[in-house]
Amino acid sequence: MQHSVAHIEHNARGMLASADPEHLHQLRVNQRRLRAALRAFRRLLPRKKRKRLIAELRKLSPILGAARDWDVLLGRAQVSGDARAVAAKARAAALRTVQSKKFARMLEHARALEAGATDETLHEFAAHALERAHRKLLKDVDWTNASRRHAVRIRVKRLRYTAEFFAEAFPAAPAYIAALKDLQSLLGELNDIAVGRRLAGVEADEAALLKRLGPAWTRFEKRPPFWRAAGRRPRRASR
């Protein structure tokens, strides 16, 4: 969690000092990793403080996400002058956000959050967190429209980040994480197309990507979850 907080701070400063879109991208990645950590380690964290921090991150996310969407679109397609003006406004709003009291307060709360103790082994604790993220990913999978695919993409990221948190404790984790990355890449490309269509009417054919998505998902579903002991599932994670 603190690793993600440090990267959020670093890239917020980078956004203010440079127009390089990578700073916003990395800030957003680490915001998502922080939210995934808050879920993965939920049973060790003070409930009220954890929920407050999640709420603060959610409030900041739409403004920063809108600017990131424009960064991606401008890097992929030619758009009109009017669209570029909207992109500039989104960027200005993101810059105001990382200088805001709300952003500073979120960082303060994140730095102050401390975990409690558990009598579980690392493998037992990891299995609970991973099983919960895995179960949520497999629920309501739907490729029929962009918004539903985007929801699956978010859950893929959460499971990937959770797997990465515990990967050093499980030899089989890297191959599983690689499969998640493949899914995330396909879903990310499809989302970029949907964003371009929504923001500026930029059309692209996603048929080839959708054709690859089904087999990629099937391969992932067949891959045994690395955290499950042979012949035994961990007890169901608490909600």
C-alpha positions in Angstrom: 0.0 0.0 0.0 2.7 2.4 0.9 4.6 1.6 -2.3 1.5 2.7 -4.3 1.1 5.8 -2.1 4.7 6.8 -2.8 4.2 6.4 -6.6 1.0 8.4 -6.5 2.8 11.3 -4.8 5.7 11.0 -7.2 3.6 11.1 -10.3 1.4 13.9 -9.0 4.5 16.0 -8.7 5.5 14.8 -12.2 2.1 16.0 -13.6 2.7 19.5 -12.3 6.2 19.6 -13.7 5.7 18.0 -17.1 3.1 17.5 -19.8 4.2 13.8 -20.2 1.0 11.8 -20.0 2.8 8.9 -18.5 2.7 10.6 -15.1 -1.1 10.6 -15.1 -1.1 7.0 -16.3 1.2 5.8 -13.5 -0.8 7.8 -10.9 -4.0 6.1 -12.1 -2.3 2.6 -12.1 -1.2 3.1 -8.5 -4.5 4.4 -7.4 -6.1 1.2 -8.7 -3.3 -0.9 -7.0 -4.0 1.0 -3.7 -7.7 0.2 -4.0 -6.9 -3.4 -4.7 -4.7 -3.5 -1.6 -7.5 -2.1 0.5 -9.7 -4.9 -0.6 -7.0 -7.7 -0.4 -6.0 -6.7 3.2 -9.4 -5.6 4.3 -9.5 -8.0 7.3 -6.4 -6.5 8.7 -7.4 -2.8 8.3 -9.7 -0.6 10.5 -13.1 -0.8 8.8 -14.1 2.9 9.0 -10.7 4.2 7.9 -10.5 1.7 5.0 -14.0 2.7 3.8 -13.2 6.4 4.1 -10.1 6.0 2.0 -11.9 4.0 -0.7 -14.6 6.7 -0.8 -11.9 9.4 -1.2 -10.2 7.5 -4.0 -13.6 7.0 -5.8 -14.3 10.7 -5.7 -11.0 11.6 -7.2 -11.1 8.9 -9.9 -13.6 10.3 -12.4 -11.7 13.6 -12.9 -8.3 11.9 -13.3 -9.9 9.1 -15.4 -11.5 11.6 -17.8 -8.1 13.3 -18.4 -6.5 9.9 -18.9 -9.1 8.9 -21.5 -8.3 12.0 -23.5 -4.6 11.2 -23.3 -5.1 7.8 -24.7 -7.4 9.0 -27.5 -5.0 11.8 -28.5 -2.2 9.2 -28.7 -4.3 6.9 -31.0 -6.3 9.2 -33.4 -6.5 12.5 -35.0 -9.4 14.6 -33.5 -10.9 18.0 -34.2 -9.8 21.2 -32.6 -13.0 21.3 -30.5 -12.1 17.9 -29.1 -8.6 19.0 -28.3 -10.1 22.0 -26.4 -12.2 19.5 -24.3 -9.1 17.5 -23.7 -7.2 20.5 -22.5 -10.0 21.3 -20.0 -9.9 17.7 -18.8 -6.2 18.0 -18.3 -6.6 21.3 -16.4 -9.2 19.7 -14.1 -6.8 16.8 -13.4 -4.0 19.3 -12.5 -6.3 21.1 -10.1 -7.3 17.8 -8.5 -3.8 16.8 -7.7 -3.2 20.2 -6.1 -6.5 20.1 -4.1 -7.0 19.7 -0.4 -9.1 16.5 -1.1 -6.1 14.9 -2.8 -3.7 15.9 0.0 -6.2 14.6 2.6 -6.4 11.3 0.7 -2.7 10.9 0.8 -2.6 11.8 4.5 -5.2 9.1 5.3 -3.4 6.5 3.1 0.0 7.2 4.8 -1.6 6.9 8.3 -3.4 3.6 7.7 -1.9 0.7 9.6 -2.6 -3.0 9.4 -3.5 -5.2 12.4 -2.4 -8.7 13.0 -3.6 -12.2 12.1 -2.9 -15.7 13.2 -3.3 -17.1 9.7 -0.3 -18.1 7.6 0.6 -16.1 4.6 -0.8 -18.8 2.3 -4.1 -19.0 4.2 -4.5 -15.2 4.2 -3.6 -15.0 0.5 -6.1 -17.7 -0.4 -8.9 -15.8 1.2 -8.1 -12.6 -0.6 -7.5 -14.3 -3.9 -10.6 -16.4 -3.7 -12.7 -13.4 -3.1 -11.3 -11.5 -6.1 -11.6 -14.6 -8.3 -15.2 -15.2 -7.3 -16.1 -11.6 -8.1 -14.4 -11.8 -11.5 -16.3 -14.9 -12.6 -19.7 -13.3 -11.6 -21.8 -11.8 -14.4 -19.2 -12.0 -17.2 -20.7 -10.4 -20.3 -19.0 -9.3 -23.6 -22.2 -8.0 -25.2 -21.5 -4.3 -24.8 -18.7 -1.9 -23.9 -19.8 -1.0 -20.4 -20.1 -4.6 -19.3 -16.7 -5.5 -20.8 -15.3 -2.5 -18.9 -16.7 -3.9 -15.7 -15.0 -7.3 -16.3 -11.8 -5.4 -17.2 -11.8 -3.7 -13.8 -12.3 -7.1 -12.0 -9.5 -8.6 -14.1 -7.2 -5.8 -12.9 -8.2 -6.3 -9.2 -7.4 -10.0 -9.4 -4.1 -9.4 -11.2 -3.0 -6.8 -8.6 -4.0 -9.1 -5.7 -2.1 -12.0 -7.3 0.9 -9.8 -7.7 0.8 -8.8 -4.0 1.2 -12.5 -3.0 3.1 -13.8 -6.0 6.5 -14.4 -4.2 4.8 -16.9 -1.9 3.5 -19.1 -4.8 5.8 -20.6 -7.5 2.8 -21.0 -9.9 1.7 -17.4 -9.7 3.7 -15.8 -12.6 1.9 -18.0 -15.3 -1.5 -17.1 -13.9 -0.7 -13.4 -13.8 0.5 -13.6 -17.4 -2.9 -15.0 -18.4 -4.6 -12.1 -16.6 -2.3 -9.6 -18.3 -3.3 -11.0 -21.7 -7.0 -10.6 -20.9 -6.4 -7.1 -19.5 -4.6 -6.1 -22.7 -7.4 -7.3 -25.0 -10.1 -5.6 -22.8 -8.0 -2.5 -22.6 -7.8 -2.2 -26.4 -11.6 -2.7 -26.7 -12.1 -0.1 -24.0 -9.9 2.4 -25.9 -12.1 1.9 -29.0 -15.2 2.5 -26.9 -13.8 5.6 -25.3 -12.7 7.0 -28.7 -16.2 6.4 -30.0 -17.8 8.1 -27.0 -15.6 11.1 -26.7 -15.0 12.1 -30.3 -16.9 9.7 -32.6 -13.7 8.0 -33.6 -14.7 4.7 -35.2 -12.7 1.5 -35.2 -13.5 -2.2 -35.9 -13.3 -4.3 -32.7 -14.4 -7.5 -34.4 -10.9 -9.0 -34.5 -10.3 -8.2 -30.8 -13.7 -9.7 -29.8 -12.8 -12.9 -31.8 -9.6 -13.2 -29.7 -11.3 -12.4 -26.4 -13.5 -15.6 -26.2 -10.6 -18.0 -26.5 -8.4 -16.0 -24.2 -11.2 -16.1 -21.5 -11.6 -19.9 -22.0 -7.9 -20.4 -21.5 -8.0 -18.4 -18.4 -11.0 -20.2 -17.0 -9.2 -23.6 -17.5 -6.1 -22.4 -15.6 -6.2 -23.8 -12.0 -6.1 -21.0 -9.4 -2.5 -21.2 -8.0 -3.5 -20.5 -4.4 -5.8 -23.6 -4.0 -4.2 -26.6 -2.3 -4.5 -29.8 -4.2 -7.9 -31.3 -3.9 -9.0 -28.7 -1.3 -10.6 -25.2 -1.7 -10.0 -22.6 1.0 -13.0 -21.8 3.2 -15.0 -19.0 1.7 -13.6 -15.5 2.2 -15.7 -13.2 4.4 -17.5 -10.4 2.6 
